[in-house]
């Protein structure tokens, strides 16, 4: 009986951990998207300034490198969401044979921020 209760507790804790990991990774995607948008705006500004002669080429190239880094970070964040989703489905013992595995899981609860 005690072993069974511990197993149920461990399974529930694993599912909860998987859920909150998914919430966190989805928020990380939003942060990475915002960071990419900011980098693109800075690149746009540097391109205009370069065209008018107010900024050296090095600044424009650095801004472009920042955009590339932010694009990479977004891809990593999106991959982490897929990994977290797969982990949660595995913890729920969801069958990987059905098409449900292909449908994104959208968490409905998030942490309360004070």
Legacy VTK file of the C-alpha trace (Angstrom):
# vtk DataFile Version 3.0
C-alpha trace
ASCII
DATASET POLYDATA
POINTS 114 float
0.000 0.000 0.000
2.767 2.466 0.880
4.646 1.617 -2.308
1.516 2.166 -4.382
0.878 5.554 -2.759
4.492 6.545 -3.374
4.225 5.485 -7.020
1.030 7.533 -7.481
2.686 10.499 -5.790
5.774 10.193 -8.002
3.658 9.916 -11.168
1.600 12.979 -10.228
4.718 14.968 -9.364
6.229 14.016 -12.718
3.146 15.147 -14.628
3.061 18.446 -12.738
6.745 19.001 -13.399
6.218 18.232 -17.076
3.295 20.653 -17.261
5.186 23.543 -15.677
8.218 22.807 -17.847
5.948 23.185 -20.868
4.572 26.477 -19.513
8.117 27.749 -18.970
9.359 26.732 -22.405
6.358 28.380 -24.092
7.132 31.610 -22.234
10.760 31.306 -23.312
9.572 31.245 -26.926
7.693 34.508 -26.400
10.797 36.082 -24.870
12.942 34.859 -27.770
10.411 36.258 -30.272
10.444 39.658 -28.580
14.235 39.638 -28.494
14.353 38.820 -32.209
11.931 41.636 -33.000
14.111 44.080 -31.058
17.240 42.883 -32.860
15.534 43.278 -36.237
14.486 46.808 -35.368
18.033 47.658 -34.345
19.288 46.161 -37.609
16.794 48.303 -39.524
18.008 51.430 -37.737
21.662 50.579 -38.386
20.902 49.921 -42.064
19.345 53.369 -42.429
22.201 54.996 -40.566
24.738 53.114 -42.694
23.023 54.241 -45.897
23.231 57.857 -44.731
26.845 57.497 -43.669
26.142 57.958 -39.952
27.199 54.429 -38.944
30.180 52.329 -40.028
29.664 49.005 -41.786
30.932 47.175 -38.696
27.902 48.350 -36.690
25.510 47.120 -39.359
27.268 43.763 -39.557
27.180 43.435 -35.778
23.427 44.143 -35.807
22.958 41.480 -38.480
24.940 39.012 -36.386
22.670 39.785 -33.428
19.619 39.003 -35.579
21.160 35.673 -36.578
21.896 34.850 -32.929
18.325 35.713 -31.929
16.938 33.569 -34.773
19.027 30.673 -33.500
17.819 31.270 -29.938
14.218 31.209 -31.156
14.775 27.881 -32.907
16.313 26.452 -29.733
13.364 27.714 -27.670
10.837 26.251 -30.120
12.663 22.928 -30.018
12.539 22.998 -26.219
8.747 23.386 -26.392
8.485 20.277 -28.553
10.741 18.376 -26.158
8.710 19.515 -23.138
5.480 18.560 -24.876
6.831 15.116 -25.741
8.010 14.700 -22.148
4.587 15.617 -20.764
2.806 13.248 -23.132
5.225 10.483 -22.160
4.591 11.143 -18.458
0.861 10.890 -19.163
1.456 7.540 -20.899
-0.061 8.979 -24.068
0.143 6.646 -27.028
2.555 7.900 -29.650
0.655 5.989 -32.330
-2.301 8.368 -32.521
-2.448 11.699 -34.306
-2.957 13.439 -30.937
0.828 13.397 -30.533
1.058 15.902 -33.391
-1.372 18.408 -31.828
0.330 21.107 -29.728
-0.551 21.198 -26.053
-1.602 24.673 -24.944
-1.307 25.084 -21.170
-4.252 26.987 -19.715
-2.741 27.847 -16.334
0.352 29.874 -15.705
2.176 30.816 -12.554
0.813 33.690 -10.531
3.242 36.596 -10.609
3.266 39.107 -7.799
LINES 1 115
114 0 1 2 3 4 5 6 7 8 9 10 11 12 13 14 15 16 17 18 19 20 21 22 23 24 25 26 27 28 29 30 31 32 33 34 35 36 37 38 39 40 41 42 43 44 45 46 47 48 49 50 51 52 53 54 55 56 57 58 59 60 61 62 63 64 65 66 67 68 69 70 71 72 73 74 75 76 77 78 79 80 81 82 83 84 85 86 87 88 89 90 91 92 93 94 95 96 97 98 99 100 101 102 103 104 105 106 107 108 109 110 111 112 113
